[in-house]
């Protein structure tokens, strides 16, 4: 499962986008960190490793509703054509 793990101080959350086994607790040990999300910044700061997220989705990992919304809002940049 691909979901958010909360970090940061009280009342100042920041999140890591992690690949984790579904049965594990929210902030327990993850398999891999594939991005970050900071909702406190204006506008919210989102950094995602789209290549690794696609790899895990192909392996069967399901994104949570929040992660799916972040992926939809911040899609991977299209590959730029190489000038010849």
PyMOL Python script that loads the backbone (N, CA, C, O; Angstrom):
from pymol import cmd

cmd.read_pdbstr("""\
ATOM      1  N   UNK A   1       0.839  -1.166   0.000  1.00  0.00           N
ATOM      2  CA  UNK A   1       0.000   0.000   0.000  1.00  0.00           C
ATOM      3  C   UNK A   1       0.890   1.237   0.000  1.00  0.00           C
ATOM      4  O   UNK A   1       1.942   1.254   0.639  1.00  0.00           O
ATOM      5  N   UNK A   2       0.463   2.264  -0.718  1.00  0.00           N
ATOM      6  CA  UNK A   2       1.181   3.531  -0.759  1.00  0.00           C
ATOM      7  C   UNK A   2       0.328   4.537   0.002  1.00  0.00           C
ATOM      8  O   UNK A   2      -0.803   4.822  -0.391  1.00  0.00           O
ATOM      9  N   UNK A   3       0.875   5.078   1.099  1.00  0.00           N
ATOM     10  CA  UNK A   3       0.106   6.009   1.917  1.00  0.00           C
ATOM     11  C   UNK A   3       1.014   7.019   2.585  1.00  0.00           C
ATOM     12  O   UNK A   3       2.233   6.981   2.416  1.00  0.00           O
ATOM     13  N   UNK A   4       0.410   7.932   3.352  1.00  0.00           N
ATOM     14  CA  UNK A   4       1.159   8.973   4.039  1.00  0.00           C
ATOM     15  C   UNK A   4       1.548   8.514   5.439  1.00  0.00           C
ATOM     16  O   UNK A   4       0.765   7.858   6.125  1.00  0.00           O
ATOM     17  N   UNK A   5       2.770   8.865   5.860  1.00  0.00           N
ATOM     18  CA  UNK A   5       3.222   8.645   7.231  1.00  0.00           C
ATOM     19  C   UNK A   5       3.514  10.025   7.813  1.00  0.00           C
ATOM     20  O   UNK A   5       4.245  10.811   7.210  1.00  0.00           O
ATOM     21  N   UNK A   6       2.950  10.321   8.976  1.00  0.00           N
ATOM     22  CA  UNK A   6       3.054  11.656   9.551  1.00  0.00           C
ATOM     23  C   UNK A   6       4.374  11.838  10.289  1.00  0.00           C
ATOM     24  O   UNK A   6       4.811  10.968  11.043  1.00  0.00           O
ATOM     25  N   UNK A   7       5.000  12.997  10.052  1.00  0.00           N
ATOM     26  CA  UNK A   7       6.203  13.411  10.759  1.00  0.00           C
ATOM     27  C   UNK A   7       6.033  14.873  11.108  1.00  0.00           C
ATOM     28  O   UNK A   7       5.028  15.478  10.735  1.00  0.00           O
ATOM     29  N   UNK A   8       6.976  15.453  11.806  1.00  0.00           N
ATOM     30  CA  UNK A   8       6.884  16.859  12.159  1.00  0.00           C
ATOM     31  C   UNK A   8       6.417  17.045  13.590  1.00  0.00           C
ATOM     32  O   UNK A   8       6.057  16.092  14.280  1.00  0.00           O
ATOM     33  N   UNK A   9       6.432  18.301  14.016  1.00  0.00           N
ATOM     34  CA  UNK A   9       6.069  18.644  15.380  1.00  0.00           C
ATOM     35  C   UNK A   9       4.558  18.719  15.554  1.00  0.00           C
ATOM     36  O   UNK A   9       3.799  18.644  14.588  1.00  0.00           O
ATOM     37  N   UNK A  10       4.142  18.868  16.798  1.00  0.00           N
ATOM     38  CA  UNK A  10       2.725  19.008  17.093  1.00  0.00           C
ATOM     39  C   UNK A  10       2.171  20.252  16.404  1.00  0.00           C
ATOM     40  O   UNK A  10       2.771  21.325  16.466  1.00  0.00           O
ATOM     41  N   UNK A  11       1.028  20.099  15.749  1.00  0.00           N
ATOM     42  CA  UNK A  11       0.357  21.176  15.012  1.00  0.00           C
ATOM     43  C   UNK A  11       1.126  21.643  13.770  1.00  0.00           C
ATOM     44  O   UNK A  11       0.719  22.610  13.127  1.00  0.00           O
ATOM     45  N   UNK A  12       2.226  20.972  13.425  1.00  0.00           N
ATOM     46  CA  UNK A  12       2.999  21.316  12.225  1.00  0.00           C
ATOM     47  C   UNK A  12       3.335  20.034  11.468  1.00  0.00           C
ATOM     48  O   UNK A  12       4.493  19.618  11.429  1.00  0.00           O
ATOM     49  N   UNK A  13       2.334  19.416  10.873  1.00  0.00           N
ATOM     50  CA  UNK A  13       2.582  18.117  10.236  1.00  0.00           C
ATOM     51  C   UNK A  13       3.338  18.241   8.916  1.00  0.00           C
ATOM     52  O   UNK A  13       3.196  19.218   8.181  1.00  0.00           O
ATOM     53  N   UNK A  14       4.127  17.241   8.649  1.00  0.00           N
ATOM     54  CA  UNK A  14       4.673  17.013   7.323  1.00  0.00           C
ATOM     55  C   UNK A  14       4.575  15.506   7.125  1.00  0.00           C
ATOM     56  O   UNK A  14       4.572  14.744   8.091  1.00  0.00           O
ATOM     57  N   UNK A  15       4.497  15.094   5.899  1.00  0.00           N
ATOM     58  CA  UNK A  15       4.241  13.683   5.619  1.00  0.00           C
ATOM     59  C   UNK A  15       5.265  13.129   4.648  1.00  0.00           C
ATOM     60  O   UNK A  15       5.800  13.851   3.807  1.00  0.00           O
ATOM     61  N   UNK A  16       5.531  11.838   4.773  1.00  0.00           N
ATOM     62  CA  UNK A  16       6.305  11.101   3.784  1.00  0.00           C
ATOM     63  C   UNK A  16       5.332  10.191   3.050  1.00  0.00           C
ATOM     64  O   UNK A  16       4.455   9.583   3.664  1.00  0.00           O
ATOM     65  N   UNK A  17       5.488  10.100   1.742  1.00  0.00           N
ATOM     66  CA  UNK A  17       4.696   9.149   0.962  1.00  0.00           C
ATOM     67  C   UNK A  17       5.505   7.854   0.984  1.00  0.00           C
ATOM     68  O   UNK A  17       6.623   7.804   0.474  1.00  0.00           O
ATOM     69  N   UNK A  18       4.928   6.804   1.582  1.00  0.00           N
ATOM     70  CA  UNK A  18       5.677   5.568   1.804  1.00  0.00           C
ATOM     71  C   UNK A  18       4.965   4.362   1.214  1.00  0.00           C
ATOM     72  O   UNK A  18       3.741   4.337   1.079  1.00  0.00           O
ATOM     73  N   UNK A  19       5.764   3.370   0.869  1.00  0.00           N
ATOM     74  CA  UNK A  19       5.244   2.054   0.499  1.00  0.00           C
ATOM     75  C   UNK A  19       5.364   1.219   1.763  1.00  0.00           C
ATOM     76  O   UNK A  19       6.448   1.091   2.332  1.00  0.00           O
ATOM     77  N   UNK A  20       4.230   0.644   2.206  1.00  0.00           N
ATOM     78  CA  UNK A  20       4.204  -0.057   3.481  1.00  0.00           C
ATOM     79  C   UNK A  20       3.207  -1.215   3.387  1.00  0.00           C
ATOM     80  O   UNK A  20       2.263  -1.166   2.599  1.00  0.00           O
ATOM     81  N   UNK A  21       3.422  -2.241   4.186  1.00  0.00           N
ATOM     82  CA  UNK A  21       2.460  -3.339   4.229  1.00  0.00           C
ATOM     83  C   UNK A  21       1.159  -2.828   4.830  1.00  0.00           C
ATOM     84  O   UNK A  21       1.178  -2.048   5.782  1.00  0.00           O
ATOM     85  N   UNK A  22       0.046  -3.256   4.289  1.00  0.00           N
ATOM     86  CA  UNK A  22      -1.266  -2.724   4.670  1.00  0.00           C
ATOM     87  C   UNK A  22      -1.572  -2.881   6.157  1.00  0.00           C
ATOM     88  O   UNK A  22      -2.202  -2.000   6.742  1.00  0.00           O
ATOM     89  N   UNK A  23      -1.151  -3.965   6.776  1.00  0.00           N
ATOM     90  CA  UNK A  23      -1.495  -4.237   8.169  1.00  0.00           C
ATOM     91  C   UNK A  23      -0.685  -3.417   9.162  1.00  0.00           C
ATOM     92  O   UNK A  23      -1.041  -3.364  10.339  1.00  0.00           O
ATOM     93  N   UNK A  24       0.383  -2.783   8.729  1.00  0.00           N
ATOM     94  CA  UNK A  24       1.247  -2.045   9.652  1.00  0.00           C
ATOM     95  C   UNK A  24       0.619  -0.723  10.095  1.00  0.00           C
ATOM     96  O   UNK A  24      -0.249  -0.175   9.416  1.00  0.00           O
ATOM     97  N   UNK A  25       1.072  -0.227  11.238  1.00  0.00           N
ATOM     98  CA  UNK A  25       0.604   1.058  11.762  1.00  0.00           C
ATOM     99  C   UNK A  25       1.065   2.196  10.854  1.00  0.00           C
ATOM    100  O   UNK A  25       2.011   2.044  10.081  1.00  0.00           O
ATOM    101  N   UNK A  26       0.386   3.332  10.957  1.00  0.00           N
ATOM    102  CA  UNK A  26       0.632   4.468  10.063  1.00  0.00           C
ATOM    103  C   UNK A  26       2.106   4.891  10.018  1.00  0.00           C
ATOM    104  O   UNK A  26       2.647   5.123   8.936  1.00  0.00           O
ATOM    105  N   UNK A  27       2.749   4.993  11.167  1.00  0.00           N
ATOM    106  CA  UNK A  27       4.115   5.521  11.220  1.00  0.00           C
ATOM    107  C   UNK A  27       5.173   4.441  11.439  1.00  0.00           C
ATOM    108  O   UNK A  27       6.309   4.760  11.793  1.00  0.00           O
ATOM    109  N   UNK A  28       4.823   3.176  11.235  1.00  0.00           N
ATOM    110  CA  UNK A  28       5.805   2.118  11.457  1.00  0.00           C
ATOM    111  C   UNK A  28       6.770   2.022  10.272  1.00  0.00           C
ATOM    112  O   UNK A  28       6.689   2.793   9.316  1.00  0.00           O
ATOM    113  N   UNK A  29       7.675   1.064  10.363  1.00  0.00           N
ATOM    114  CA  UNK A  29       8.729   0.906   9.367  1.00  0.00           C
ATOM    115  C   UNK A  29       8.141   0.665   7.978  1.00  0.00           C
ATOM    116  O   UNK A  29       7.269  -0.184   7.791  1.00  0.00           O
ATOM    117  N   UNK A  30       8.638   1.429   7.015  1.00  0.00           N
ATOM    118  CA  UNK A  30       8.135   1.316   5.649  1.00  0.00           C
ATOM    119  C   UNK A  30       9.107   0.529   4.780  1.00  0.00           C
ATOM    120  O   UNK A  30      10.264   0.322   5.149  1.00  0.00           O
ATOM    121  N   UNK A  31       8.624   0.098   3.631  1.00  0.00           N
ATOM    122  CA  UNK A  31       9.462  -0.614   2.670  1.00  0.00           C
ATOM    123  C   UNK A  31      10.333   0.404   1.922  1.00  0.00           C
ATOM    124  O   UNK A  31      11.524   0.177   1.713  1.00  0.00           O
ATOM    125  N   UNK A  32       9.718   1.537   1.520  1.00  0.00           N
ATOM    126  CA  UNK A  32      10.454   2.558   0.770  1.00  0.00           C
ATOM    127  C   UNK A  32       9.724   3.901   0.884  1.00  0.00           C
ATOM    128  O   UNK A  32       8.494   3.954   0.892  1.00  0.00           O
ATOM    129  N   UNK A  33      10.498   4.971   0.971  1.00  0.00           N
ATOM    130  CA  UNK A  33       9.939   6.326   0.946  1.00  0.00           C
ATOM    131  C   UNK A  33       9.983   6.803  -0.500  1.00  0.00           C
ATOM    132  O   UNK A  33      11.049   6.836  -1.115  1.00  0.00           O
ATOM    133  N   UNK A  34       8.807   7.177  -1.051  1.00  0.00           N
ATOM    134  CA  UNK A  34       8.736   7.554  -2.470  1.00  0.00           C
ATOM    135  C   UNK A  34       8.325   9.017  -2.671  1.00  0.00           C
ATOM    136  O   UNK A  34       8.056   9.430  -3.799  1.00  0.00           O
ATOM    137  N   UNK A  35       8.273   9.801  -1.597  1.00  0.00           N
ATOM    138  CA  UNK A  35       7.942  11.209  -1.761  1.00  0.00           C
ATOM    139  C   UNK A  35       7.681  11.891  -0.438  1.00  0.00           C
ATOM    140  O   UNK A  35       7.705  11.261   0.620  1.00  0.00           O
ATOM    141  N   UNK A  36       7.427  13.212  -0.512  1.00  0.00           N
ATOM    142  CA  UNK A  36       7.100  13.993   0.671  1.00  0.00           C
ATOM    143  C   UNK A  36       5.938  14.923   0.356  1.00  0.00           C
ATOM    144  O   UNK A  36       5.678  15.247  -0.803  1.00  0.00           O
ATOM    145  N   UNK A  37       5.243  15.347   1.413  1.00  0.00           N
ATOM    146  CA  UNK A  37       4.116  16.265   1.281  1.00  0.00           C
ATOM    147  C   UNK A  37       4.112  17.169   2.497  1.00  0.00           C
ATOM    148  O   UNK A  37       4.065  16.690   3.630  1.00  0.00           O
ATOM    149  N   UNK A  38       4.163  18.492   2.268  1.00  0.00           N
ATOM    150  CA  UNK A  38       4.145  19.462   3.351  1.00  0.00           C
ATOM    151  C   UNK A  38       2.951  20.387   3.169  1.00  0.00           C
ATOM    152  O   UNK A  38       3.029  21.331   2.383  1.00  0.00           O
ATOM    153  N   UNK A  39       1.836  20.142   3.882  1.00  0.00           N
ATOM    154  CA  UNK A  39       0.633  20.957   3.703  1.00  0.00           C
ATOM    155  C   UNK A  39       0.717  22.331   4.354  1.00  0.00           C
ATOM    156  O   UNK A  39      -0.118  23.190   4.073  1.00  0.00           O
ATOM    157  N   UNK A  40       1.702  22.560   5.215  1.00  0.00           N
ATOM    158  CA  UNK A  40       1.828  23.839   5.911  1.00  0.00           C
ATOM    159  C   UNK A  40       2.288  24.948   4.959  1.00  0.00           C
ATOM    160  O   UNK A  40       1.843  26.090   5.071  1.00  0.00           O
ATOM    161  N   UNK A  41       3.161  24.615   4.042  1.00  0.00           N
ATOM    162  CA  UNK A  41       3.643  25.601   3.067  1.00  0.00           C
ATOM    163  C   UNK A  41       2.506  26.095   2.201  1.00  0.00           C
ATOM    164  O   UNK A  41       1.550  25.363   1.942  1.00  0.00           O
ATOM    165  N   UNK A  42       2.607  27.334   1.752  1.00  0.00           N
ATOM    166  CA  UNK A  42       1.602  27.895   0.840  1.00  0.00           C
ATOM    167  C   UNK A  42       2.272  28.275  -0.468  1.00  0.00           C
ATOM    168  O   UNK A  42       3.080  29.204  -0.455  1.00  0.00           O
ATOM    169  N   UNK A  43       2.005  27.636  -1.582  1.00  0.00           N
ATOM    170  CA  UNK A  43       1.132  26.462  -1.730  1.00  0.00           C
ATOM    171  C   UNK A  43       1.805  25.206  -1.165  1.00  0.00           C
ATOM    172  O   UNK A  43       3.017  25.183  -0.953  1.00  0.00           O
ATOM    173  N   UNK A  44       1.019  24.186  -0.931  1.00  0.00           N
ATOM    174  CA  UNK A  44       1.527  22.943  -0.340  1.00  0.00           C
ATOM    175  C   UNK A  44       2.662  22.384  -1.194  1.00  0.00           C
ATOM    176  O   UNK A  44       2.582  22.372  -2.422  1.00  0.00           O
ATOM    177  N   UNK A  45       3.714  21.923  -0.529  1.00  0.00           N
ATOM    178  CA  UNK A  45       4.891  21.392  -1.212  1.00  0.00           C
ATOM    179  C   UNK A  45       4.749  19.881  -1.383  1.00  0.00           C
ATOM    180  O   UNK A  45       4.560  19.156  -0.406  1.00  0.00           O
ATOM    181  N   UNK A  46       4.839  19.413  -2.623  1.00  0.00           N
ATOM    182  CA  UNK A  46       4.699  17.989  -2.924  1.00  0.00           C
ATOM    183  C   UNK A  46       5.884  17.558  -3.782  1.00  0.00           C
ATOM    184  O   UNK A  46       6.145  18.141  -4.834  1.00  0.00           O
ATOM    185  N   UNK A  47       6.595  16.536  -3.325  1.00  0.00           N
ATOM    186  CA  UNK A  47       7.694  15.952  -4.105  1.00  0.00           C
ATOM    187  C   UNK A  47       7.420  14.460  -4.210  1.00  0.00           C
ATOM    188  O   UNK A  47       7.338  13.767  -3.197  1.00  0.00           O
ATOM    189  N   UNK A  48       7.279  13.967  -5.431  1.00  0.00           N
ATOM    190  CA  UNK A  48       6.970  12.560  -5.652  1.00  0.00           C
ATOM    191  C   UNK A  48       7.973  11.948  -6.620  1.00  0.00           C
ATOM    192  O   UNK A  48       8.368  12.581  -7.599  1.00  0.00           O
ATOM    193  N   UNK A  49       8.382  10.714  -6.341  1.00  0.00           N
ATOM    194  CA  UNK A  49       9.239   9.957  -7.253  1.00  0.00           C
ATOM    195  C   UNK A  49       8.305   9.092  -8.107  1.00  0.00           C
ATOM    196  O   UNK A  49       8.032   7.938  -7.778  1.00  0.00           O
ATOM    197  N   UNK A  50       7.825   9.671  -9.205  1.00  0.00           N
ATOM    198  CA  UNK A  50       6.815   9.003 -10.036  1.00  0.00           C
ATOM    199  C   UNK A  50       7.305   7.674 -10.599  1.00  0.00           C
ATOM    200  O   UNK A  50       6.523   6.738 -10.764  1.00  0.00           O
ATOM    201  N   UNK A  51       8.594   7.592 -10.893  1.00  0.00           N
ATOM    202  CA  UNK A  51       9.142   6.350 -11.440  1.00  0.00           C
ATOM    203  C   UNK A  51       8.979   5.194 -10.447  1.00  0.00           C
ATOM    204  O   UNK A  51       8.550   4.104 -10.824  1.00  0.00           O
ATOM    205  N   UNK A  52       9.325   5.439  -9.174  1.00  0.00           N
ATOM    206  CA  UNK A  52       9.209   4.396  -8.152  1.00  0.00           C
ATOM    207  C   UNK A  52       7.744   4.109  -7.801  1.00  0.00           C
ATOM    208  O   UNK A  52       7.385   2.968  -7.512  1.00  0.00           O
ATOM    209  N   UNK A  53       6.905   5.140  -7.827  1.00  0.00           N
ATOM    210  CA  UNK A  53       5.482   4.936  -7.550  1.00  0.00           C
ATOM    211  C   UNK A  53       4.870   4.045  -8.620  1.00  0.00           C
ATOM    212  O   UNK A  53       4.106   3.135  -8.299  1.00  0.00           O
ATOM    213  N   UNK A  54       5.192   4.289  -9.890  1.00  0.00           N
ATOM    214  CA  UNK A  54       4.694   3.432 -10.973  1.00  0.00           C
ATOM    215  C   UNK A  54       5.196   2.005 -10.818  1.00  0.00           C
ATOM    216  O   UNK A  54       4.454   1.055 -11.066  1.00  0.00           O
ATOM    217  N   UNK A  55       6.461   1.846 -10.407  1.00  0.00           N
ATOM    218  CA  UNK A  55       7.019   0.515 -10.179  1.00  0.00           C
ATOM    219  C   UNK A  55       6.202  -0.240  -9.133  1.00  0.00           C
ATOM    220  O   UNK A  55       5.844  -1.399  -9.342  1.00  0.00           O
ATOM    221  N   UNK A  56       5.905   0.418  -7.999  1.00  0.00           N
ATOM    222  CA  UNK A  56       5.164  -0.244  -6.929  1.00  0.00           C
ATOM    223  C   UNK A  56       3.717  -0.510  -7.317  1.00  0.00           C
ATOM    224  O   UNK A  56       3.149  -1.524  -6.911  1.00  0.00           O
ATOM    225  N   UNK A  57       3.113   0.377  -8.092  1.00  0.00           N
ATOM    226  CA  UNK A  57       1.737   0.143  -8.542  1.00  0.00           C
ATOM    227  C   UNK A  57       1.691  -1.075  -9.467  1.00  0.00           C
ATOM    228  O   UNK A  57       0.753  -1.870  -9.412  1.00  0.00           O
ATOM    229  N   UNK A  58       2.718  -1.213 -10.321  1.00  0.00           N
ATOM    230  CA  UNK A  58       2.791  -2.395 -11.196  1.00  0.00           C
ATOM    231  C   UNK A  58       2.990  -3.668 -10.392  1.00  0.00           C
ATOM    232  O   UNK A  58       2.557  -4.742 -10.810  1.00  0.00           O
ATOM    233  N   UNK A  59       3.652  -3.555  -9.227  1.00  0.00           N
ATOM    234  CA  UNK A  59       3.866  -4.710  -8.354  1.00  0.00           C
ATOM    235  C   UNK A  59       2.614  -5.046  -7.533  1.00  0.00           C
ATOM    236  O   UNK A  59       2.578  -6.066  -6.845  1.00  0.00           O
ATOM    237  N   UNK A  60       1.577  -4.177  -7.609  1.00  0.00           N
ATOM    238  CA  UNK A  60       0.327  -4.472  -6.926  1.00  0.00           C
ATOM    239  C   UNK A  60       0.006  -3.574  -5.750  1.00  0.00           C
ATOM    240  O   UNK A  60      -1.012  -3.779  -5.089  1.00  0.00           O
ATOM    241  N   UNK A  61       0.843  -2.582  -5.463  1.00  0.00           N
ATOM    242  CA  UNK A  61       0.565  -1.676  -4.346  1.00  0.00           C
ATOM    243  C   UNK A  61      -0.610  -0.769  -4.695  1.00  0.00           C
ATOM    244  O   UNK A  61      -0.693  -0.250  -5.808  1.00  0.00           O
ATOM    245  N   UNK A  62      -1.510  -0.583  -3.745  1.00  0.00           N
ATOM    246  CA  UNK A  62      -2.680   0.266  -3.942  1.00  0.00           C
ATOM    247  C   UNK A  62      -2.437   1.606  -3.250  1.00  0.00           C
ATOM    248  O   UNK A  62      -2.121   1.620  -2.060  1.00  0.00           O
ATOM    249  N   UNK A  63      -2.574   2.740  -3.956  1.00  0.00           N
ATOM    250  CA  UNK A  63      -2.434   4.032  -3.277  1.00  0.00           C
ATOM    251  C   UNK A  63      -3.667   4.332  -2.428  1.00  0.00           C
ATOM    252  O   UNK A  63      -4.783   3.966  -2.795  1.00  0.00           O
ATOM    253  N   UNK A  64      -3.461   4.997  -1.296  1.00  0.00           N
ATOM    254  CA  UNK A  64      -4.595   5.424  -0.471  1.00  0.00           C
ATOM    255  C   UNK A  64      -5.349   6.525  -1.215  1.00  0.00           C
ATOM    256  O   UNK A  64      -4.865   7.039  -2.223  1.00  0.00           O
ATOM    257  N   UNK A  65      -6.533   6.888  -0.718  1.00  0.00           N
ATOM    258  CA  UNK A  65      -7.319   7.934  -1.381  1.00  0.00           C
ATOM    259  C   UNK A  65      -6.548   9.249  -1.445  1.00  0.00           C
ATOM    260  O   UNK A  65      -6.569   9.934  -2.467  1.00  0.00           O
ATOM    261  N   UNK A  66      -5.873   9.597  -0.362  1.00  0.00           N
ATOM    262  CA  UNK A  66      -5.127  10.856  -0.317  1.00  0.00           C
ATOM    263  C   UNK A  66      -3.947  10.832  -1.289  1.00  0.00           C
ATOM    264  O   UNK A  66      -3.706  11.814  -1.991  1.00  0.00           O
ATOM    265  N   UNK A  67      -3.220   9.731  -1.334  1.00  0.00           N
ATOM    266  CA  UNK A  67      -2.087   9.624  -2.253  1.00  0.00           C
ATOM    267  C   UNK A  67      -2.578   9.633  -3.696  1.00  0.00           C
ATOM    268  O   UNK A  67      -1.945  10.242  -4.559  1.00  0.00           O
ATOM    269  N   UNK A  68      -3.692   8.968  -3.968  1.00  0.00           N
ATOM    270  CA  UNK A  68      -4.253   8.973  -5.325  1.00  0.00           C
ATOM    271  C   UNK A  68      -4.619  10.400  -5.739  1.00  0.00           C
ATOM    272  O   UNK A  68      -4.402  10.791  -6.886  1.00  0.00           O
ATOM    273  N   UNK A  69      -5.171  11.172  -4.807  1.00  0.00           N
ATOM    274  CA  UNK A  69      -5.518  12.569  -5.101  1.00  0.00           C
ATOM    275  C   UNK A  69      -4.256  13.395  -5.366  1.00  0.00           C
ATOM    276  O   UNK A  69      -4.250  14.233  -6.268  1.00  0.00           O
ATOM    277  N   UNK A  70      -3.181  13.170  -4.588  1.00  0.00           N
ATOM    278  CA  UNK A  70      -1.916  13.879  -4.819  1.00  0.00           C
ATOM    279  C   UNK A  70      -1.328  13.521  -6.182  1.00  0.00           C
ATOM    280  O   UNK A  70      -0.814  14.390  -6.886  1.00  0.00           O
ATOM    281  N   UNK A  71      -1.404  12.240  -6.552  1.00  0.00           N
ATOM    282  CA  UNK A  71      -0.887  11.807  -7.852  1.00  0.00           C
ATOM    283  C   UNK A  71      -1.675  12.439  -8.996  1.00  0.00           C
ATOM    284  O   UNK A  71      -1.102  12.820 -10.017  1.00  0.00           O
ATOM    285  N   UNK A  72      -2.983  12.547  -8.820  1.00  0.00           N
ATOM    286  CA  UNK A  72      -3.818  13.144  -9.863  1.00  0.00           C
ATOM    287  C   UNK A  72      -3.553  14.640  -9.991  1.00  0.00           C
ATOM    288  O   UNK A  72      -3.544  15.185 -11.095  1.00  0.00           O
ATOM    289  N   UNK A  73      -3.340  15.297  -8.858  1.00  0.00           N
ATOM    290  CA  UNK A  73      -3.117  16.740  -8.846  1.00  0.00           C
ATOM    291  C   UNK A  73      -1.714  17.110  -9.320  1.00  0.00           C
ATOM    292  O   UNK A  73      -1.508  18.183  -9.889  1.00  0.00           O
ATOM    293  N   UNK A  74      -0.740  16.208  -9.081  1.00  0.00           N
ATOM    294  CA  UNK A  74       0.657  16.452  -9.468  1.00  0.00           C
ATOM    295  C   UNK A  74       1.158  15.302 -10.336  1.00  0.00           C
ATOM    296  O   UNK A  74       1.936  14.472  -9.866  1.00  0.00           O
ATOM    297  N   UNK A  75       0.719  15.238 -11.610  1.00  0.00           N
ATOM    298  CA  UNK A  75       1.143  14.124 -12.474  1.00  0.00           C
ATOM    299  C   UNK A  75       2.620  14.239 -12.827  1.00  0.00           C
ATOM    300  O   UNK A  75       3.236  15.297 -12.698  1.00  0.00           O
ATOM    301  N   UNK A  76       3.162  13.117 -13.276  1.00  0.00           N
ATOM    302  CA  UNK A  76       4.549  13.091 -13.713  1.00  0.00           C
ATOM    303  C   UNK A  76       4.723  13.978 -14.927  1.00  0.00           C
ATOM    304  O   UNK A  76       3.853  14.027 -15.796  1.00  0.00           O
ATOM    305  N   UNK A  77       5.846  14.683 -14.991  1.00  0.00           N
ATOM    306  CA  UNK A  77       6.123  15.529 -16.140  1.00  0.00           C
ATOM    307  C   UNK A  77       6.327  14.645 -17.364  1.00  0.00           C
ATOM    308  O   UNK A  77       7.001  13.618 -17.293  1.00  0.00           O
ATOM    309  N   UNK A  78       5.748  15.047 -18.473  1.00  0.00           N
ATOM    310  CA  UNK A  78       5.902  14.283 -19.717  1.00  0.00           C
ATOM    311  C   UNK A  78       7.365  14.318 -20.158  1.00  0.00           C
ATOM    312  O   UNK A  78       8.065  15.309 -19.954  1.00  0.00           O
ATOM    313  N   UNK A  79       7.804  13.237 -20.757  1.00  0.00           N
ATOM    314  CA  UNK A  79       9.179  13.175 -21.238  1.00  0.00           C
ATOM    315  C   UNK A  79       9.382  14.221 -22.336  1.00  0.00           C
ATOM    316  O   UNK A  79       8.616  14.293 -23.297  1.00  0.00           O
ATOM    317  N   UNK A  80      10.419  15.019 -22.171  1.00  0.00           N
ATOM    318  CA  UNK A  80      10.689  16.064 -23.157  1.00  0.00           C
ATOM    319  C   UNK A  80      11.329  15.447 -24.407  1.00  0.00           C
ATOM    320  O   UNK A  80      12.194  14.581 -24.282  1.00  0.00           O
ATOM    321  N   UNK A  81      10.924  15.874 -25.605  1.00  0.00           N
ATOM    322  CA  UNK A  81      11.544  15.331 -26.809  1.00  0.00           C
ATOM    323  C   UNK A  81      12.984  15.800 -26.908  1.00  0.00           C
ATOM    324  O   UNK A  81      13.317  16.936 -26.572  1.00  0.00           O
ATOM    325  N   UNK A  82      13.817  14.901 -27.374  1.00  0.00           N
ATOM    326  CA  UNK A  82      15.238  15.203 -27.514  1.00  0.00           C
ATOM    327  C   UNK A  82      15.471  15.924 -28.824  1.00  0.00           C
ATOM    328  O   UNK A  82      15.072  15.440 -29.883  1.00  0.00           O
ATOM    329  N   UNK A  83      16.109  17.070 -28.761  1.00  0.00           N
ATOM    330  CA  UNK A  83      16.394  17.839 -29.991  1.00  0.00           C
ATOM    331  C   UNK A  83      17.539  17.165 -30.740  1.00  0.00           C
ATOM    332  O   UNK A  83      18.551  16.807 -30.139  1.00  0.00           O
ATOM    333  N   UNK A  84      17.379  16.994 -32.046  1.00  0.00           N
ATOM    334  CA  UNK A  84      18.446  16.332 -32.801  1.00  0.00           C
ATOM    335  C   UNK A  84      19.222  17.297 -33.642  1.00  0.00           C
ATOM    336  O   UNK A  84      20.155  16.897 -34.339  1.00  0.00           O
TER     337      UNK A  84
END
""", "prot")
cmd.dss("prot")
cmd.show_as("cartoon", "prot")
cmd.util.cbc("prot")
cmd.orient("prot")
